[in-house]
Amino acid sequence: MRSRDLWQALSARRYLLSAWPWRATAYLLTGAVTGAATLVGLAVALVVGGALTVVLVGLPLLLLTALAGIPLARLERHRLRLVDRAPVPGRPVREPPATGPWPWLVTRLRERATWRELGHALLFALLLWPLDALVVAFALAVPLHLAATPLVMATFGGGEEAKVLKQWTVTTWPTACGVAVLGLLLLALGGYALGLAAGARAELARVLVGAPREGDPEASEARVVELTRSRVRLVDAFEAERRRIERDLHDGAQQRLVALTMSLGLARLDAPPGPLADQLAKAHGEAGEALAELRELIHGIHPKVLADYGLPAAVADAADRSAVPVDVALELPGRLPRAVEAAAYFVVREALANIGRHSGAARAEVTGGHRDGRLVLRVRDDGRGGADAAAGSGLTGLADRVSVLDGRLSLSSPPGGPTLLSVEIPCEWTERFA
């Protein structure tokens, strides 16, 4: 819920004695200065960019002008703290699909919030800042000028006359004091006028550059964007935890088990034939089996080949470990985001495990590549078919994992085969292979 500090202060009896009239004045004054600077900056950018379009240099400048609303909106949200103690969040925008200036620029130009903030910048530069200046002038400068009439008469009028607003001449002290009293009354009214103007101005700013309110059609879209982000963050955190567990097992438990296996082997060699040697041989064999199982567990948690060499190498390694011969034709000239690589790898590994356990296939194949901004994978086998993703095959959880990345997993497995598992995940390159 957004705060209504200024509106609440206006209804309080001690409003004029509080800091809120000064905060409202500061908000309007900084708005006038910021708006004037924005007008000059936009005018210069448009003139220079338009003049340089002949040699194509001005086109990037004009393109960047369309993004002028982003920093101004951020500044406006900071200025709102003058009249509202609670921070005002901005409208959520989508994360770029990859790092770098170009993906960020394309993403921002496609966002509705970018154009809304540009509209706010134009409205600010052409209309709002003159209104801010006029409100401050009439609500603050004019009453102060009236209240200073006796001082002006004593200082500049030689005690005989004073000009009031350069329109009327005051020649007597009682009149001058009466004008001063009128100025003080208008100054008190001006304090309320400044508060009302600043409050209305802040409401408009919240609508244009703040997060959508409840009931706003964009609020649902904003919640969807934030929910997607939170799900992606959870996936990233999960993958980081998997990698941490893999490192701990690899560098800790596995090394201790290797040392134990070697110690048992040396003790077995040194022991004379007999029951003790037989027990040592049995313990040595069990330690070797435990080490092999631990290595398989570590590989299943997060294979090192995936982290070091990427998805094609990891899929080839999974194909070599498969119980069914697998042909791999996966063409990826670079690395993809870690979450995408991990999800794709575990889908392929689960699919190959299901083929080996349930399909009765003689051969399988994994094909795919990166097309039109999407990773596309196909896992096909010549088995008996009839697979059902909802019947405990393990693919339901993988489908949920792929959907977190805005991807799609589909399964086609008619009775008699063949079975085809398809995966599509939108993504961009993070780096190219050398």
Order of alpha helices (4+ residues) and beta strands (2+ residues): alpha-alpha-alpha-alpha-alpha-alpha-alpha-alpha-alpha-beta-beta-alpha-alpha-alpha-alpha-alpha-alpha-beta-beta-alpha-beta-beta-alpha-beta-beta-beta
